[in-house]
Amino acid sequence: MLKAVAPLFNRHNNRHSSRPFKDYYNEWFSTLKHNLLPLLRRSISGDSLTVLSTHVELIHQHFHSFYYTLDSAATSDPSLLLNQDWRNSLEKPLLWLGDLTPFLFTNLARSFLDEFQDSDSNPSSNPNPNHDRPWQVAMAWRNASEALTTRMDQIECGLRVIVPTLTERMRCAEATFVDRVVNDWFRCRDSKGAAMVAVGADVKAHMEEVVSVFLYANRLRRSVLVDIISATTVYQAALFLEALAQFLIGFRNHDLLHAVELSNNVNNNAAAKECRPWCH
C-alpha cells in the first residue's frame, strides 16, 4: 500500500523532480569502480604518502556525497526508501533502514584486525594478501595499536545499542500506522471524501516518521565511517576503503548475480516438484 501512495505525499511534485535516483547511483557506482578505486590502488602501490592520503579522502568523501544525496532524495520522495529499485537481489539482504547496515563497516574493519591476530596464533597460515605491496602497506594492520582496538570496541558497542533502538522505532511506527489508518478508514468508510482525507493524513504522518528514522540511520552510517577512518592510519584506511569498494563492486557482479539467481531457480523448481504430490 505505502509504495503505491507514498509518491502522492512527497514534498515536491514528481513532475519537477530531477533525474531518477537510480541513474545517480549508477553514475556514483561507476565513478567508484572505474575512477576512484583504480586511483587508490595505484597510490597504495606508490611511494607518496601525500597522494595516498588524497585518494583515501576522495573515496571517503565519495561515500559521504552518496549519503547526503540520498538524504535529499528521500526527503523529497519517501517512496525511494521503499522501492530501492537501484539495488539487486544480492544487495537487498545487506540493507537496514534504507541502505547498508553500519555493521558491514565495522565487520570489515574487524576482519582486518582478526586476520593478523589469527595469524599470530597460527604461524603456518598465510593471511597477508598484500605481500606484493610496499612493506608499510603489507604490515599496516599487523600489531594494530591498542587505541585502534579500543576504538573499534567502542564503535561496535554503540551500534549494538543504536541499531536495535532504531529498528524498534521503525517497528512501532509501522504498527501505529496500521492501527491508525484502519481506525480512520473504518470511521469514515461511508464518506469517500472524508476517508481519503483521513487516510492521506495518516500516510503523510507515517512517511515523515519513516524519513526521520532513515535520516538518523544515515547519520549513523556516516558517523561510523568517520570514526573508523579517524581511528586508523592512512595505510589502514586505504586498505579498508579498498576492501569496502571491492565488496560493493562484487555484489553487483553480473556473473555472480546470474549464478545466484540460477541456483535459486533450481532450488525453487526442486521444491515445487516435491510439493506437487500434496497439491492434488
Accessible surface in RSA format (square Angstrom, percent):
REM  Atomic radii and reference values for relative SASA: ProtOr
REM  Chains: A
REM  Algorithm: Lee & Richards
REM  Probe-radius: 1.40
REM  Slices: 20
REM RES _ NUM      All-atoms   Total-Side   Main-Chain    Non-polar    All polar
REM                ABS   REL    ABS   REL    ABS   REL    ABS   REL    ABS   REL
RES MET A   1   134.07  69.4  79.64  52.7  54.43 129.6  65.49  55.7  68.58  90.9
RES LEU A   2    34.12  19.0  31.87  22.8   2.25   5.6  31.87  22.4   2.25   6.0
RES LYS A   3   123.33  60.2 114.38  70.2   8.95  21.3  65.05  58.5  58.28  62.1
RES ALA A   4    79.31  72.9  51.09  78.8  28.22  64.2  61.72  86.9  17.59  46.6
RES VAL A   5    32.59  21.4  32.59  29.5   0.00   0.0  32.59  28.3   0.00   0.0
RES ALA A   6     0.01   0.0   0.00   0.0   0.01   0.0   0.00   0.0   0.01   0.0
RES PRO A   7    37.55  27.4  33.33  30.4   4.22  15.4  33.33  27.5   4.22  26.2
RES LEU A   8   135.22  75.3 103.11  73.8  32.11  80.7 107.75  75.7  27.47  73.9
RES PHE A   9    59.21  29.6  44.08  27.3  15.13  39.4  49.57  30.1   9.64  27.6
RES ASN A  10    24.00  16.6   7.74   7.5  16.26  39.2   0.00   0.0  24.00  23.2
RES ARG A  11   110.38  46.3  78.42  40.0  31.96  76.1  47.10  64.4  63.29  38.4
RES HIS A  12   109.04  59.6 102.07  70.9   6.97  17.8  67.13  69.2  41.92  48.8
RES ASN A  13    72.86  50.2  55.57  53.7  17.29  41.6  21.57  51.9  51.29  49.6
RES ASN A  14    74.31  51.2  61.38  59.3  12.93  31.1  29.28  70.5  45.03  43.5
RES ARG A  15   198.74  83.4 162.14  82.7  36.60  87.1  79.82 109.1 118.93  72.1
RES HIS A  16   148.29  81.0 115.56  80.3  32.73  83.7  83.04  85.6  65.25  75.9
RES SER A  17    73.41  62.0  46.22  61.7  27.18  62.6  36.98  78.8  36.42  51.0
RES SER A  18    98.23  83.0  71.13  94.9  27.11  62.4  53.95 114.9  44.28  62.0
RES ARG A  19   119.30  50.1  97.13  49.5  22.17  52.8  53.59  73.2  65.72  39.8
RES PRO A  20    84.91  61.9  74.24  67.7  10.67  38.8  84.91  70.1   0.00   0.0
RES PHE A  21    15.40   7.7   6.00   3.7   9.39  24.4   8.62   5.2   6.78  19.4
RES LYS A  22    91.07  44.4  89.65  55.0   1.42   3.4  39.83  35.8  51.25  54.6
RES ASP A  23    67.68  47.4  62.25  62.0   5.43  12.8  15.95  37.5  51.74  51.6
RES TYR A  24    36.50  17.0  36.50  20.8   0.00   0.0  34.03  25.6   2.47   3.0
RES TYR A  25     3.10   1.4   3.10   1.8   0.00   0.0   1.57   1.2   1.53   1.9
RES ASN A  26    58.74  40.5  53.41  51.6   5.34  12.9  25.72  61.9  33.02  31.9
RES GLU A  27    97.72  56.1  91.39  69.1   6.33  15.1  36.23  70.1  61.49  50.2
RES TRP A  28    11.08   4.4   6.39   3.1   4.69  11.0  10.65   5.7   0.43   0.7
RES PHE A  29    19.11   9.6  19.11  11.8   0.00   0.0  19.11  11.6   0.00   0.0
RES SER A  30    47.33  40.0  46.15  61.6   1.18   2.7  23.29  49.6  24.04  33.7
RES THR A  31    45.28  32.2  44.17  44.8   1.11   2.7  25.29  34.0  19.99  30.2
RES LEU A  32     0.00   0.0   0.00   0.0   0.00   0.0   0.00   0.0   0.00   0.0
RES LYS A  33    86.82  42.4  80.22  49.2   6.60  15.7  30.21  27.2  56.61  60.3
RES HIS A  34   112.47  61.5  93.48  65.0  18.99  48.6  55.01  56.7  57.46  66.9
RES ASN A  35    82.57  56.9  78.41  75.8   4.17  10.0  15.28  36.8  67.30  65.0
RES LEU A  36    19.52  10.9  18.54  13.3   0.98   2.5  18.69  13.1   0.83   2.2
RES LEU A  37     7.52   4.2   7.52   5.4   0.00   0.0   7.52   5.3   0.00   0.0
RES PRO A  38    40.51  29.5  36.37  33.1   4.14  15.1  40.29  33.3   0.22   1.4
RES LEU A  39    57.10  31.8  57.05  40.8   0.05   0.1  57.05  40.1   0.05   0.1
RES LEU A  40     0.01   0.0   0.01   0.0   0.00   0.0   0.01   0.0   0.00   0.0
RES ARG A  41    88.41  37.1  86.20  43.9   2.21   5.3  28.38  38.8  60.03  36.4
RES ARG A  42   153.48  64.4 140.08  71.4  13.41  31.9  77.40 105.8  76.08  46.1
RES SER A  43     9.59   8.1   0.29   0.4   9.29  21.4   7.16  15.2   2.43   3.4
RES ILE A  44     1.40   0.8   0.12   0.1   1.28   3.1   0.12   0.1   1.28   3.5
RES SER A  45    68.30  57.7  46.36  61.9  21.94  50.6  29.93  63.7  38.37  53.7
RES GLY A  46    34.23  42.2   0.00   N/A  34.23  42.2  26.70  73.3   7.53  16.9
RES ASP A  47   144.65 101.3 111.75 111.2  32.90  77.8  44.31 104.3 100.34 100.1
RES SER A  48    43.62  36.9  34.08  45.5   9.54  22.0  30.11  64.1  13.51  18.9
RES LEU A  49    90.64  50.5  82.64  59.1   8.00  20.1  83.90  58.9   6.74  18.1
RES THR A  50   104.50  74.3  98.68 100.0   5.81  13.9  66.33  89.1  38.16  57.7
RES VAL A  51    65.97  43.4  64.22  58.1   1.75   4.2  65.97  57.3   0.00   0.0
RES LEU A  52     2.94   1.6   2.94   2.1   0.00   0.0   2.94   2.1   0.00   0.0
RES SER A  53    41.91  35.4  35.66  47.6   6.25  14.4  30.60  65.2  11.31  15.8
RES THR A  54    70.46  50.1  63.70  64.6   6.77  16.1  49.17  66.0  21.29  32.2
RES HIS A  55    26.83  14.7  26.48  18.4   0.35   0.9  10.40  10.7  16.43  19.1
RES VAL A  56     9.17   6.0   9.17   8.3   0.00   0.0   9.17   8.0   0.00   0.0
RES GLU A  57    79.20  45.5  79.20  59.9   0.00   0.0  45.07  87.2  34.12  27.9
RES LEU A  58    78.76  43.9  74.95  53.6   3.81   9.6  75.48  53.0   3.28   8.8
RES ILE A  59     0.40   0.2   0.40   0.3   0.00   0.0   0.40   0.3   0.00   0.0
RES HIS A  60    12.50   6.8  12.42   8.6   0.07   0.2  11.53  11.9   0.96   1.1
RES GLN A  61    87.65  49.0  85.26  62.3   2.38   5.7  36.05  76.7  51.59  39.1
RES HIS A  62    24.52  13.4  19.96  13.9   4.56  11.7  13.00  13.4  11.52  13.4
RES PHE A  63     2.67   1.3   2.67   1.7   0.00   0.0   2.67   1.6   0.00   0.0
RES HIS A  64    16.82   9.2  16.82  11.7   0.00   0.0  11.78  12.1   5.04   5.9
RES SER A  65    48.29  40.8  41.67  55.6   6.62  15.3  43.05  91.7   5.24   7.3
RES PHE A  66     5.42   2.7   5.42   3.4   0.00   0.0   5.42   3.3   0.00   0.0
RES TYR A  67     2.19   1.0   2.19   1.2   0.00   0.0   0.03   0.0   2.16   2.7
RES TYR A  68   127.53  59.5 121.89  69.4   5.64  14.7  84.88  63.8  42.65  52.6
RES THR A  69    48.35  34.4  43.48  44.1   4.88  11.6  30.25  40.6  18.10  27.4
RES LEU A  70     0.42   0.2   0.42   0.3   0.00   0.0   0.42   0.3   0.00   0.0
RES ASP A  71    21.95  15.4  21.81  21.7   0.14   0.3  12.96  30.5   8.99   9.0
RES SER A  72    70.89  59.9  61.79  82.5   9.10  21.0  34.13  72.7  36.76  51.5
RES ALA A  73    21.19  19.5  12.56  19.4   8.63  19.6  20.71  29.2   0.48   1.3
RES ALA A  74     0.00   0.0   0.00   0.0   0.00   0.0   0.00   0.0   0.00   0.0
RES THR A  75    45.93  32.7  45.93  46.6   0.00   0.0  40.81  54.8   5.12   7.7
RES SER A  76    34.77  29.4  34.11  45.5   0.65   1.5  17.87  38.0  16.90  23.7
RES ASP A  77    35.36  24.8  35.36  35.2   0.00   0.0  11.89  28.0  23.47  23.4
RES PRO A  78     1.61   1.2   1.61   1.5   0.00   0.0   1.61   1.3   0.00   0.0
RES SER A  79     4.04   3.4   4.04   5.4   0.00   0.0   0.00   0.0   4.04   5.7
RES LEU A  80    26.33  14.7  26.33  18.8   0.00   0.0  26.33  18.5   0.00   0.0
RES LEU A  81    18.88  10.5   6.27   4.5  12.61  31.7   6.30   4.4  12.58  33.9
RES LEU A  82    49.52  27.6  36.10  25.8  13.43  33.8  39.12  27.5  10.40  28.0
RES ASN A  83    60.81  41.9  49.34  47.7  11.47  27.6  13.54  32.6  47.28  45.7
RES GLN A  84    12.79   7.2  12.79   9.3   0.00   0.0  12.47  26.5   0.32   0.2
RES ASP A  85    84.08  58.9  68.10  67.8  15.98  37.8  33.12  78.0  50.96  50.8
RES TRP A  86     5.44   2.2   0.37   0.2   5.07  11.9   2.51   1.3   2.92   4.7
RES ARG A  87    15.13   6.4   3.93   2.0  11.20  26.7   1.41   1.9  13.72   8.3
RES ASN A  88    29.30  20.2  20.96  20.3   8.35  20.1  24.15  58.1   5.15   5.0
RES SER A  89    62.84  53.1  43.52  58.1  19.32  44.5  46.22  98.4  16.62  23.3
RES LEU A  90    23.57  13.1  19.78  14.2   3.79   9.5  20.91  14.7   2.66   7.2
RES GLU A  91     4.09   2.3   4.09   3.1   0.00   0.0   3.06   5.9   1.03   0.8
RES LYS A  92    95.93  46.8  85.81  52.6  10.12  24.1  42.48  38.2  53.45  56.9
RES PRO A  93   109.16  79.6  68.85  62.8  40.31 146.5  81.83  67.6  27.33 169.9
RES LEU A  94    38.71  21.6  36.69  26.2   2.02   5.1  38.71  27.2   0.00   0.0
RES LEU A  95    40.65  22.6  17.52  12.5  23.12  58.1  17.61  12.4  23.03  62.0
RES TRP A  96    32.05  12.9  27.23  13.2   4.83  11.3  32.04  17.1   0.01   0.0
RES LEU A  97    31.13  17.3  13.73   9.8  17.39  43.7  22.29  15.7   8.83  23.8
RES GLY A  98    12.86  15.9   0.00   N/A  12.86  15.9   3.92  10.8   8.95  20.0
RES ASP A  99     0.35   0.2   0.35   0.3   0.00   0.0   0.00   0.0   0.35   0.3
RES LEU A 100     5.76   3.2   5.76   4.1   0.00   0.0   5.76   4.0   0.00   0.0
RES THR A 101    30.23  21.5  30.23  30.6   0.00   0.0  25.90  34.8   4.33   6.5
RES PRO A 102     0.00   0.0   0.00   0.0   0.00   0.0   0.00   0.0   0.00   0.0
RES PHE A 103    55.33  27.7  55.33  34.3   0.00   0.0  55.33  33.5   0.00   0.0
RES LEU A 104    18.06  10.1  11.25   8.0   6.81  17.1  16.41  11.5   1.66   4.5
RES PHE A 105     0.00   0.0   0.00   0.0   0.00   0.0   0.00   0.0   0.00   0.0
RES THR A 106     0.24   0.2   0.24   0.2   0.00   0.0   0.00   0.0   0.24   0.4
RES ASN A 107    88.43  61.0  85.08  82.2   3.35   8.1  23.56  56.7  64.88  62.7
RES LEU A 108    32.52  18.1  29.26  20.9   3.26   8.2  32.13  22.6   0.39   1.1
RES ALA A 109     0.08   0.1   0.08   0.1   0.00   0.0   0.08   0.1   0.00   0.0
RES ARG A 110    47.16  19.8  47.16  24.0   0.00   0.0  27.44  37.5  19.72  12.0
RES SER A 111    62.89  53.1  53.96  72.0   8.93  20.6  30.67  65.3  32.22  45.1
RES PHE A 112    30.14  15.1  28.57  17.7   1.57   4.1  29.94  18.2   0.20   0.6
RES LEU A 113     3.65   2.0   1.50   1.1   2.14   5.4   1.90   1.3   1.75   4.7
RES ASP A 114    54.89  38.5  54.78  54.5   0.12   0.3  19.36  45.6  35.53  35.4
RES GLU A 115    54.10  31.1  45.46  34.4   8.64  20.6  24.15  46.7  29.94  24.4
RES PHE A 116     7.77   3.9   7.77   4.8   0.00   0.0   7.77   4.7   0.00   0.0
RES GLN A 117    96.09  53.7  87.53  64.0   8.56  20.4  38.90  82.8  57.18  43.4
RES ASP A 118    90.66  63.5  88.63  88.2   2.03   4.8  28.13  66.2  62.53  62.4
RES SER A 119     8.43   7.1   3.84   5.1   4.59  10.6   4.27   9.1   4.17   5.8
RES ASP A 120    82.64  57.9  55.72  55.5  26.92  63.7  33.87  79.7  48.76  48.6
RES SER A 121    95.76  80.9  57.32  76.5  38.45  88.6  53.67 114.3  42.09  59.0
RES ASN A 122    73.64  50.8  72.62  70.2   1.02   2.5  19.52  47.0  54.12  52.3
RES PRO A 123   116.48  84.9  88.55  80.7  27.93 101.5  94.25  77.8  22.23 138.2
RES SER A 124   104.07  87.9  63.60  84.9  40.47  93.2  58.22 124.0  45.84  64.2
RES SER A 125    46.62  39.4  27.17  36.3  19.45  44.8  35.07  74.7  11.55  16.2
RES ASN A 126   128.76  88.8  97.96  94.7  30.79  74.2  33.47  80.6  95.28  92.1
RES PRO A 127    27.49  20.0  14.61  13.3  12.88  46.8  26.04  21.5   1.46   9.1
RES ASN A 128    22.16  15.3  19.86  19.2   2.30   5.5   9.50  22.9  12.66  12.2
RES PRO A 129    91.70  66.8  64.04  58.4  27.65 100.5  73.68  60.8  18.02 112.0
RES ASN A 130    14.81  10.2  14.81  14.3   0.00   0.0   0.00   0.0  14.81  14.3
RES HIS A 131   137.80  75.3 109.14  75.9  28.67  73.3  71.14  73.3  66.66  77.6
RES ASP A 132   118.93  83.3  79.49  79.1  39.44  93.3  37.33  87.8  81.60  81.4
RES ARG A 133    46.82  19.7  34.91  17.8  11.92  28.4   8.13  11.1  38.69  23.4
RES PRO A 134    37.95  27.7  25.04  22.8  12.92  46.9  37.25  30.8   0.71   4.4
RES TRP A 135   186.25  74.7 175.86  85.1  10.39  24.4 160.91  85.8  25.34  41.1
RES GLN A 136    67.10  37.5  61.93  45.3   5.17  12.3  21.02  44.7  46.08  34.9
RES VAL A 137     2.32   1.5   2.25   2.0   0.07   0.2   2.25   2.0   0.07   0.2
RES ALA A 138     9.30   8.5   8.28  12.8   1.02   2.3   8.28  11.7   1.02   2.7
RES MET A 139    58.72  30.4  51.33  34.0   7.39  17.6  36.08  30.7  22.64  30.0
RES ALA A 140    16.29  15.0   0.07   0.1  16.22  36.9   8.25  11.6   8.03  21.3
RES TRP A 141     3.20   1.3   0.81   0.4   2.39   5.6   0.81   0.4   2.39   3.9
RES ARG A 142    63.41  26.6  54.32  27.7   9.10  21.7  12.42  17.0  50.99  30.9
RES ASN A 143   126.41  87.2  91.51  88.4  34.90  84.0  38.27  92.1  88.14  85.2
RES ALA A 144    29.66  27.3   4.84   7.5  24.81  56.4   6.71   9.4  22.95  60.8
RES SER A 145    63.36  53.5  49.51  66.1  13.85  31.9  49.77 106.0  13.59  19.0
RES GLU A 146   146.28  84.0 133.71 101.2  12.57  29.9  53.01 102.5  93.27  76.1
RES ALA A 147    75.54  69.5  60.96  94.1  14.58  33.2  68.55  96.5   6.99  18.5
RES LEU A 148     2.76   1.5   1.37   1.0   1.38   3.5   2.26   1.6   0.49   1.3
RES THR A 149    37.67  26.8  37.67  38.2   0.00   0.0  30.94  41.6   6.73  10.2
RES THR A 150    61.00  43.4  60.06  60.9   0.94   2.2  44.94  60.4  16.06  24.3
RES ARG A 151    81.30  34.1  80.58  41.1   0.72   1.7  27.16  37.1  54.14  32.8
RES MET A 152     0.25   0.1   0.25   0.2   0.00   0.0   0.00   0.0   0.25   0.3
RES ASP A 153    67.44  47.2  64.93  64.6   2.51   5.9  26.04  61.3  41.40  41.3
RES GLN A 154    97.66  54.6  84.77  61.9  12.89  30.7  34.51  73.5  63.14  47.9
RES ILE A 155    11.31   6.4   3.40   2.5   7.91  19.1   9.72   7.0   1.59   4.3
RES GLU A 156    21.42  12.3  21.42  16.2   0.00   0.0   5.97  11.5  15.45  12.6
RES CYS A 157    68.04  51.5  67.79  75.6   0.26   0.6  10.12  25.6  57.92  62.5
RES GLY A 158    27.65  34.1   0.00   N/A  27.65  34.1  27.06  74.3   0.58   1.3
RES LEU A 159     2.35   1.3   1.84   1.3   0.52   1.3   1.84   1.3   0.52   1.4
RES ARG A 160   142.93  60.0 127.91  65.2  15.03  35.8  58.84  80.4  84.09  51.0
RES VAL A 161    97.29  64.0  91.37  82.7   5.92  14.3  95.56  83.0   1.73   4.7
RES ILE A 162    54.02  30.7  52.70  39.3   1.32   3.2  54.02  38.9   0.00   0.0
RES VAL A 163    16.24  10.7  16.24  14.7   0.00   0.0  16.24  14.1   0.00   0.0
RES PRO A 164    72.35  52.7  63.09  57.5   9.26  33.6  68.27  56.4   4.07  25.3
RES THR A 165    83.20  59.2  76.18  77.2   7.01  16.7  63.52  85.3  19.67  29.7
RES LEU A 166     8.19   4.6   8.19   5.9   0.00   0.0   8.19   5.8   0.00   0.0
RES THR A 167    64.11  45.6  63.12  64.0   0.98   2.3  59.99  80.6   4.11   6.2
RES GLU A 168    80.06  46.0  78.49  59.4   1.57   3.7  45.26  87.5  34.80  28.4
RES ARG A 169    82.23  34.5  74.87  38.2   7.36  17.5  38.32  52.4  43.90  26.6
RES MET A 170    24.63  12.8  24.63  16.3   0.00   0.0  22.23  18.9   2.40   3.2
RES ARG A 171   130.58  54.8 127.91  65.2   2.67   6.4  65.02  88.9  65.57  39.7
RES CYS A 172    54.16  41.0  51.66  57.6   2.50   5.9  25.31  64.1  28.85  31.1
RES ALA A 173    13.06  12.0   2.68   4.1  10.38  23.6  11.04  15.5   2.02   5.4
RES GLU A 174    86.15  49.5  85.31  64.5   0.84   2.0  24.85  48.1  61.30  50.0
RES ALA A 175    46.81  43.0  37.47  57.8   9.34  21.2  45.59  64.2   1.22   3.2
RES THR A 176    63.30  45.0  59.05  59.9   4.25  10.1  37.56  50.4  25.74  38.9
RES PHE A 177    16.18   8.1  12.90   8.0   3.27   8.5  15.90   9.6   0.28   0.8
RES VAL A 178    82.04  54.0  82.04  74.3   0.00   0.0  82.04  71.3   0.00   0.0
RES ASP A 179    90.42  63.3  86.37  86.0   4.05   9.6  23.75  55.9  66.68  66.5
RES ARG A 180   111.96  47.0 108.08  55.1   3.89   9.3  28.55  39.0  83.41  50.6
RES VAL A 181    14.57   9.6  14.32  13.0   0.25   0.6  14.32  12.4   0.25   0.7
RES VAL A 182    84.59  55.7  82.54  74.7   2.05   4.9  84.59  73.5   0.00   0.0
RES ASN A 183    95.39  65.8  89.21  86.2   6.18  14.9  23.01  55.4  72.38  70.0
RES ASP A 184    25.26  17.7  25.26  25.1   0.00   0.0   0.00   0.0  25.26  25.2
RES TRP A 185   129.00  51.8 129.00  62.4   0.00   0.0 104.88  55.9  24.12  39.1
RES PHE A 186   115.56  57.8 115.56  71.6   0.00   0.0 115.56  70.1   0.00   0.0
RES ARG A 187   165.65  69.6 132.30  67.4  33.35  79.4  76.06 103.9  89.59  54.3
RES CYS A 188    15.43  11.7   9.84  11.0   5.59  13.1   5.75  14.6   9.68  10.4
RES ARG A 189   113.18  47.5  87.47  44.6  25.70  61.2  16.16  22.1  97.01  58.8
RES ASP A 190   137.75  96.5  99.79  99.3  37.96  89.8  42.46  99.9  95.29  95.0
RES SER A 191    54.37  45.9  48.73  65.0   5.64  13.0  33.01  70.3  21.37  29.9
RES LYS A 192   165.22  80.6 153.21  94.0  12.01  28.6 100.07  90.1  65.15  69.4
RES GLY A 193    44.49  54.9   0.00   N/A  44.49  54.9  37.53 103.0   6.97  15.6
RES ALA A 194    44.31  40.7  32.26  49.8  12.05  27.4  39.20  55.2   5.11  13.5
RES ALA A 195    10.16   9.3   9.94  15.3   0.22   0.5  10.16  14.3   0.00   0.0
RES MET A 196   129.26  66.9 115.72  76.6  13.54  32.2 105.47  89.7  23.79  31.5
RES VAL A 197   113.51  74.7 104.33  94.4   9.18  22.1 111.44  96.8   2.07   5.6
RES ALA A 198    16.23  14.9   8.62  13.3   7.61  17.3  15.95  22.5   0.28   0.7
RES VAL A 199    27.36  18.0  27.36  24.8   0.00   0.0  27.36  23.8   0.00   0.0
RES GLY A 200     8.46  10.4   0.00   N/A   8.46  10.4   8.15  22.4   0.31   0.7
RES ALA A 201    59.72  54.9  47.50  73.3  12.22  27.8  53.37  75.2   6.34  16.8
RES ASP A 202     9.93   7.0   7.79   7.8   2.14   5.1   0.68   1.6   9.25   9.2
RES VAL A 203     0.79   0.5   0.79   0.7   0.00   0.0   0.79   0.7   0.00   0.0
RES LYS A 204   101.24  49.4 100.81  61.9   0.43   1.0  70.27  63.3  30.97  33.0
RES ALA A 205    44.50  40.9  35.85  55.3   8.65  19.7  37.87  53.3   6.63  17.6
RES HIS A 206    10.29   5.6   4.74   3.3   5.55  14.2   7.11   7.3   3.18   3.7
RES MET A 207     3.33   1.7   3.26   2.2   0.07   0.2   3.32   2.8   0.01   0.0
RES GLU A 208    72.73  41.8  66.72  50.5   6.01  14.3  21.76  42.1  50.96  41.6
RES GLU A 209    54.35  31.2  51.35  38.8   3.00   7.1  22.78  44.1  31.57  25.8
RES VAL A 210     8.51   5.6   8.51   7.7   0.00   0.0   8.51   7.4   0.00   0.0
RES VAL A 211     4.09   2.7   4.09   3.7   0.00   0.0   4.09   3.6   0.00   0.0
RES SER A 212    45.59  38.5  38.36  51.2   7.24  16.7  21.38  45.5  24.21  33.9
RES VAL A 213     0.00   0.0   0.00   0.0   0.00   0.0   0.00   0.0   0.00   0.0
RES PHE A 214     2.70   1.4   2.70   1.7   0.00   0.0   2.70   1.6   0.00   0.0
RES LEU A 215    42.01  23.4  42.01  30.1   0.00   0.0  42.01  29.5   0.00   0.0
RES TYR A 216    90.88  42.4  90.66  51.6   0.22   0.6  50.86  38.2  40.02  49.3
RES ALA A 217     0.00   0.0   0.00   0.0   0.00   0.0   0.00   0.0   0.00   0.0
RES ASN A 218     0.00   0.0   0.00   0.0   0.00   0.0   0.00   0.0   0.00   0.0
RES ARG A 219   120.23  50.5 116.15  59.2   4.08   9.7  51.96  71.0  68.27  41.4
RES LEU A 220    18.29  10.2  14.09  10.1   4.20  10.6  18.01  12.6   0.28   0.8
RES ARG A 221     0.00   0.0   0.00   0.0   0.00   0.0   0.00   0.0   0.00   0.0
RES ARG A 222    24.09  10.1  24.09  12.3   0.00   0.0   5.77   7.9  18.32  11.1
RES SER A 223    51.56  43.6  44.88  59.9   6.68  15.4  25.99  55.3  25.57  35.8
RES VAL A 224     3.54   2.3   3.54   3.2   0.00   0.0   3.54   3.1   0.00   0.0
RES LEU A 225     0.29   0.2   0.29   0.2   0.00   0.0   0.29   0.2   0.00   0.0
RES VAL A 226    59.29  39.0  59.25  53.6   0.03   0.1  59.29  51.5   0.00   0.0
RES ASP A 227    35.14  24.6  33.28  33.1   1.86   4.4   1.13   2.7  34.01  33.9
RES ILE A 228     0.03   0.0   0.03   0.0   0.00   0.0   0.03   0.0   0.00   0.0
RES ILE A 229    24.40  13.9  19.05  14.2   5.35  12.9  19.05  13.7   5.35  14.5
RES SER A 230    88.13  74.5  50.02  66.8  38.10  87.8  40.68  86.6  47.45  66.5
RES ALA A 231    32.78  30.1   4.47   6.9  28.31  64.4  15.93  22.4  16.85  44.6
RES THR A 232    17.23  12.3   0.21   0.2  17.02  40.6   1.77   2.4  15.46  23.4
RES THR A 233    76.02  54.1  67.28  68.2   8.73  20.8  73.74  99.0   2.27   3.4
RES VAL A 234    47.94  31.5  42.13  38.1   5.81  14.0  44.58  38.7   3.35   9.1
RES TYR A 235    51.53  24.1  50.87  28.9   0.66   1.7  35.12  26.4  16.42  20.2
RES GLN A 236     9.80   5.5   9.80   7.2   0.00   0.0   0.00   0.0   9.80   7.4
RES ALA A 237     2.41   2.2   2.41   3.7   0.00   0.0   2.41   3.4   0.00   0.0
RES ALA A 238     1.09   1.0   1.09   1.7   0.00   0.0   1.09   1.5   0.00   0.0
RES LEU A 239     5.88   3.3   4.97   3.6   0.91   2.3   4.97   3.5   0.91   2.4
RES PHE A 240     0.00   0.0   0.00   0.0   0.00   0.0   0.00   0.0   0.00   0.0
RES LEU A 241     0.21   0.1   0.21   0.1   0.00   0.0   0.21   0.1   0.00   0.0
RES GLU A 242    11.95   6.9  11.95   9.0   0.00   0.0   0.75   1.5  11.20   9.1
RES ALA A 243    19.21  17.7  15.96  24.6   3.25   7.4  16.82  23.7   2.39   6.3
RES LEU A 244     0.00   0.0   0.00   0.0   0.00   0.0   0.00   0.0   0.00   0.0
RES ALA A 245     0.00   0.0   0.00   0.0   0.00   0.0   0.00   0.0   0.00   0.0
RES GLN A 246    81.53  45.6  72.04  52.6   9.49  22.6  22.96  48.9  58.57  44.4
RES PHE A 247    67.50  33.8  58.07  36.0   9.43  24.6  66.92  40.6   0.58   1.7
RES LEU A 248     8.44   4.7   8.14   5.8   0.30   0.8   8.44   5.9   0.00   0.0
RES ILE A 249    28.40  16.2  27.30  20.3   1.10   2.7  27.30  19.7   1.10   3.0
RES GLY A 250    27.53  34.0   0.00   N/A  27.53  34.0  27.35  75.0   0.19   0.4
RES PHE A 251    52.17  26.1  52.17  32.3   0.00   0.0  52.17  31.6   0.00   0.0
RES ARG A 252    52.52  22.1  40.69  20.7  11.82  28.2   6.48   8.9  46.04  27.9
RES ASN A 253    68.32  47.1  61.45  59.4   6.88  16.6  12.58  30.3  55.74  53.9
RES HIS A 254   150.20  82.1 144.57 100.5   5.63  14.4 103.34 106.5  46.86  54.5
RES ASP A 255   115.72  81.1 108.68 108.2   7.04  16.7  32.26  75.9  83.46  83.2
RES LEU A 256    78.46  43.7  73.88  52.9   4.58  11.5  77.95  54.7   0.51   1.4
RES LEU A 257    30.54  17.0  30.54  21.8   0.00   0.0  30.54  21.4   0.00   0.0
RES HIS A 258   117.39  64.2 115.83  80.5   1.56   4.0  78.83  81.2  38.56  44.9
RES ALA A 259    54.38  50.0  46.12  71.2   8.26  18.8  49.57  69.8   4.81  12.7
RES VAL A 260    45.72  30.1  43.27  39.2   2.45   5.9  45.72  39.7   0.00   0.0
RES GLU A 261    74.27  42.6  72.86  55.1   1.41   3.3  24.16  46.7  50.11  40.9
RES LEU A 262    98.79  55.0  97.07  69.4   1.72   4.3  98.17  68.9   0.61   1.6
RES SER A 263    55.86  47.2  49.47  66.0   6.38  14.7  29.18  62.1  26.67  37.4
RES ASN A 264    72.21  49.8  70.96  68.6   1.25   3.0  16.27  39.2  55.94  54.1
RES ASN A 265    81.19  56.0  79.85  77.2   1.34   3.2  16.54  39.8  64.65  62.5
RES VAL A 266    87.28  57.4  85.16  77.1   2.12   5.1  86.34  75.0   0.93   2.5
RES ASN A 267    89.58  61.8  83.35  80.5   6.23  15.0  24.45  58.9  65.13  63.0
RES ASN A 268    94.92  65.5  88.69  85.7   6.22  15.0  23.99  57.7  70.92  68.5
RES ASN A 269    89.47  61.7  87.54  84.6   1.93   4.7  17.26  41.5  72.21  69.8
RES ALA A 270    47.02  43.2  41.94  64.7   5.09  11.6  45.92  64.7   1.11   2.9
RES ALA A 271    56.51  52.0  50.42  77.8   6.09  13.9  53.55  75.4   2.96   7.8
RES ALA A 272    49.06  45.1  38.16  58.9  10.89  24.8  45.75  64.4   3.30   8.8
RES LYS A 273   135.47  66.1 125.21  76.8  10.26  24.4  68.61  61.8  66.86  71.2
RES GLU A 274   132.90  76.3 116.92  88.5  15.99  38.1  49.62  96.0  83.28  68.0
RES CYS A 275    62.80  47.5  58.76  65.5   4.04   9.5  21.33  54.0  41.47  44.7
RES ARG A 276   129.41  54.3 127.73  65.1   1.68   4.0  50.82  69.5  78.59  47.6
RES PRO A 277    93.47  68.1  69.75  63.6  23.72  86.2  75.36  62.2  18.11 112.6
RES TRP A 278   217.14  87.1 188.45  91.2  28.69  67.4 169.36  90.3  47.78  77.5
RES CYS A 279    90.31  68.3  52.67  58.7  37.64  88.5  30.97  78.5  59.34  64.0
RES HIS A 280   186.69 102.0 119.33  82.9  67.36 172.3 117.21 120.8  69.48  80.8
END  Absolute sums over single chains surface
CHAIN  1 A    15391.9      13124.1       2267.8       8988.5       6403.3
END  Absolute sums over all chains
TOTAL         15391.9      13124.1       2267.8       8988.5       6403.3
